[in-house]
Amino acid sequence: MVKIIETNLLIQNGEIIDHQSRVIEVESWEDFINEIKNSKTIIRNSCLGNSPGCIIPKQSRIENLIYDDIRLSCDIYNYEGVKTKKLAYLIK
């Protein structure tokens, strides 16, 4: 298992109107990336505090996916077209 810092920025009219960060555990960094690539809706709890949620909401569209060995960013548009910028960082 690896830990990942996941941050979501809710964007409206080009402005960040809300944000949330949490630390989650997944089997591997590659599994995390594949969940996003395949738009899998998997509920994950935060390792710290109380922030349950899914990495990708149902019926979402992923755009601008960029990642390397420790960082990931993408834009997620929900079924209503609301944009969230997702940032993730692998804790080593």
C-alpha positions in Angstrom: 0.0 0.0 0.0 1.1 3.6 -0.7 -0.2 6.9 0.6 -1.2 9.7 -1.7 -2.1 13.3 -1.0 -5.1 14.1 -3.1 -6.3 17.7 -3.6 -9.5 18.8 -5.4 -10.0 22.4 -6.4 -13.6 23.3 -7.4 -13.4 25.9 -10.2 -16.2 28.2 -11.3 -15.8 31.0 -13.9 -12.0 30.4 -13.8 -11.8 31.0 -10.0 -11.2 28.5 -7.2 -14.2 28.6 -5.0 -13.5 25.6 -2.8 -10.8 23.1 -2.1 -10.3 19.8 -0.2 -7.2 17.7 0.5 -6.9 14.3 2.1 -4.5 11.4 2.4 -5.6 8.1 0.9 -4.1 4.6 0.7 -4.1 2.6 -2.5 -2.4 -0.6 -3.6 0.1 1.3 -5.8 0.7 4.5 -7.7 0.0 2.7 -10.9 -3.4 1.5 -9.6 -4.3 5.1 -8.7 -3.4 6.3 -12.2 -5.4 3.5 -13.8 -8.5 4.3 -11.7 -8.4 7.8 -13.2 -7.6 6.7 -16.7 -10.5 4.3 -16.6 -12.9 6.6 -14.7 -13.4 4.1 -12.0 -15.7 5.3 -9.2 -14.2 3.7 -6.0 -15.0 5.0 -2.6 -12.0 5.7 -0.4 -11.7 6.9 3.1 -9.0 9.4 4.3 -6.2 8.0 6.4 -6.3 11.2 8.4 -9.5 12.8 9.6 -12.9 12.1 8.1 -13.0 12.8 4.4 -14.6 9.8 2.6 -15.3 10.1 -1.1 -14.5 8.8 -4.5 -11.5 9.6 -6.7 -13.7 10.0 -9.8 -17.4 10.7 -9.5 -19.8 8.7 -11.6 -20.5 10.0 -15.1 -17.4 12.3 -15.1 -15.2 13.3 -18.0 -11.4 13.4 -17.5 -9.3 15.9 -19.5 -5.7 17.1 -19.4 -4.3 14.1 -17.6 -0.6 14.6 -16.8 1.4 12.4 -14.5 4.9 11.1 -13.7 6.3 8.9 -11.0 5.1 11.0 -8.1 2.7 13.7 -9.4 -0.6 13.8 -11.2 -3.0 16.5 -12.4 -6.2 16.4 -14.4 -9.4 18.3 -14.9 -12.6 16.5 -14.0 -16.0 17.6 -15.3 -19.0 16.1 -13.6 -22.3 15.3 -15.3 -23.4 18.9 -15.0 -20.1 20.2 -16.5 -18.7 21.6 -13.2 -14.9 21.5 -13.3 -12.7 20.2 -10.5 -8.9 20.3 -10.8 -7.4 17.2 -9.2 -3.8 17.2 -8.0 -2.1 14.2 -6.4 1.3 13.5 -4.9 2.7 10.1 -4.0 4.1 10.2 -0.4 7.4 8.3 -0.5 
